[in-house]
Amino acid sequence: MINKEVKVKISNVSKIYKGTNKDVHALDNVNLDIYKNEFVCVIGSSGCGKSTLLNILAGLDTPNSGTIEIDGKAIEGTGVDRGVVFQQYALFPWLTVAKNVAFGLELQKKSKDEINKIVDHYLKAVGLIDFKNSYPKELSGGMKQRVAIARAYAVNPNILLMDEPFGALDAQTRAQLQTELLNTWDNEKKTCFFITHDVDEAVFLAQRVVIMSPRPGRIKAIVEVPIPYPRVPETKLSKEFNDIKNELWQLVYQEYLEAKK
Ligand SMILES: Nc1ncnc2c1ncn2[C@@H]1O[C@H](COP(=O)(O)OP(=O)(O)OP(=O)(O)O)[C@@H](O)[C@H]1O
């Protein structure tokens, strides 16, 4: 059930990148309210502005116009209230798994005992406690992404911003991490903004799916996914799941036909 308290308010956000030949209107007047503890997925064709929007939410980029508010307060740059997970694992190769997860906690000047406790908690949550002293190069892609997720959760952000975090993984690992992510989301009650190219993944994870369209980047439609949690791999076999998936496919396909014109 969606709690209707607005957590993130995106109002009239536009972004233009100055290009060598021409300007790119990456986002045009984007408006979206994301509710507290909500899981929102964003899909849309390549170049429709998904990452631009996520980077602006993260405070890594700024809009040309419009505002982003979190709990009613305009954001200014990056903040520990927002954890970001990218497609490429972005782990520090010279640090062990435990040290990677501890990194943000050390910046927060937490005590050693507290850091150890938090690191162990999240490494257990992602099933990697036995690898705490390993280095990233000793891990598979899926394991590295689990570390990245544990690291994002460890600093206790209110909001998780995920840019295709499972995009580089094989189907089986991806399915496993989707279920794990939902379990953690359910336990930790975070607000999640999750970009994916995979319609199946969007329906499985999200309470609402935002479909964006390109040139200029806009929100084309928002589809609710009223399937109850916990969602399990078998959920993907249900009629309800497949009906919503088809609805989204039609919107995405329509987009493809329009782009071809
Ligand atoms: N730093 C930049 N400088 C210039 N143009 C940019 C920059 N970042 C993005 N763009 C342009 O803005 C548009 C939106 O890009 P963005 O990366 O947000 O799309 P996306 O929907 O995330 O795409 P993809 O699914 O391929 O990752 C694209 O046309 C892209 O070329």
PDBQT file of the ligand as one rigid body, heavy atoms in Angstrom, charges set to zero:
ROOT
HETATM    1  N1  LIG A 301      27.205  15.299 -19.874  1.00  0.00    +0.000 N 
HETATM    2  C1  LIG A 301      26.487  15.371 -20.986  1.00  0.00    +0.000 A 
HETATM    3  N2  LIG A 301      26.815  16.243 -21.968  1.00  0.00    +0.000 NA
HETATM    4  C2  LIG A 301      26.072  16.350 -23.087  1.00  0.00    +0.000 A 
HETATM    5  N3  LIG A 301      24.961  15.604 -23.334  1.00  0.00    +0.000 NA
HETATM    6  C3  LIG A 301      24.593  14.723 -22.393  1.00  0.00    +0.000 A 
HETATM    7  C4  LIG A 301      25.337  14.558 -21.172  1.00  0.00    +0.000 A 
HETATM    8  N4  LIG A 301      24.723  13.595 -20.420  1.00  0.00    +0.000 NA
HETATM    9  C5  LIG A 301      23.667  13.183 -21.153  1.00  0.00    +0.000 A 
HETATM   10  N5  LIG A 301      23.586  13.862 -22.323  1.00  0.00    +0.000 N 
HETATM   11  C6  LIG A 301      22.532  13.708 -23.357  1.00  0.00    +0.000 C 
HETATM   12  O1  LIG A 301      21.274  13.852 -22.707  1.00  0.00    +0.000 OA
HETATM   13  C7  LIG A 301      20.331  12.899 -23.193  1.00  0.00    +0.000 C 
HETATM   14  C8  LIG A 301      19.822  12.081 -22.018  1.00  0.00    +0.000 C 
HETATM   15  O2  LIG A 301      20.891  11.256 -21.551  1.00  0.00    +0.000 OA
HETATM   16  P1  LIG A 301      20.706  10.231 -20.333  1.00  0.00    +0.000 P 
HETATM   17  O3  LIG A 301      22.023   9.607 -20.083  1.00  0.00    +0.000 OA
HETATM   18  O4  LIG A 301      20.031  10.919 -19.220  1.00  0.00    +0.000 OA
HETATM   19  O5  LIG A 301      19.690   9.182 -20.988  1.00  0.00    +0.000 OA
HETATM   20  P2  LIG A 301      19.254   7.749 -20.461  1.00  0.00    +0.000 P 
HETATM   21  O6  LIG A 301      17.765   7.689 -20.631  1.00  0.00    +0.000 OA
HETATM   22  O7  LIG A 301      19.788   7.494 -19.115  1.00  0.00    +0.000 OA
HETATM   23  O8  LIG A 301      19.960   6.812 -21.537  1.00  0.00    +0.000 OA
HETATM   24  P3  LIG A 301      20.501   5.296 -21.413  1.00  0.00    +0.000 P 
HETATM   25  O9  LIG A 301      19.284   4.453 -21.219  1.00  0.00    +0.000 OA
HETATM   26  O10 LIG A 301      21.134   5.049 -22.747  1.00  0.00    +0.000 OA
HETATM   27  O11 LIG A 301      21.459   5.239 -20.270  1.00  0.00    +0.000 OA
HETATM   28  C9  LIG A 301      21.060  12.089 -24.252  1.00  0.00    +0.000 C 
HETATM   29  O12 LIG A 301      20.703  12.596 -25.525  1.00  0.00    +0.000 OA
HETATM   30  C10 LIG A 301      22.528  12.317 -23.976  1.00  0.00    +0.000 C 
HETATM   31  O13 LIG A 301      23.268  12.315 -25.157  1.00  0.00    +0.000 OA
ENDROOT
TORSDOF 0
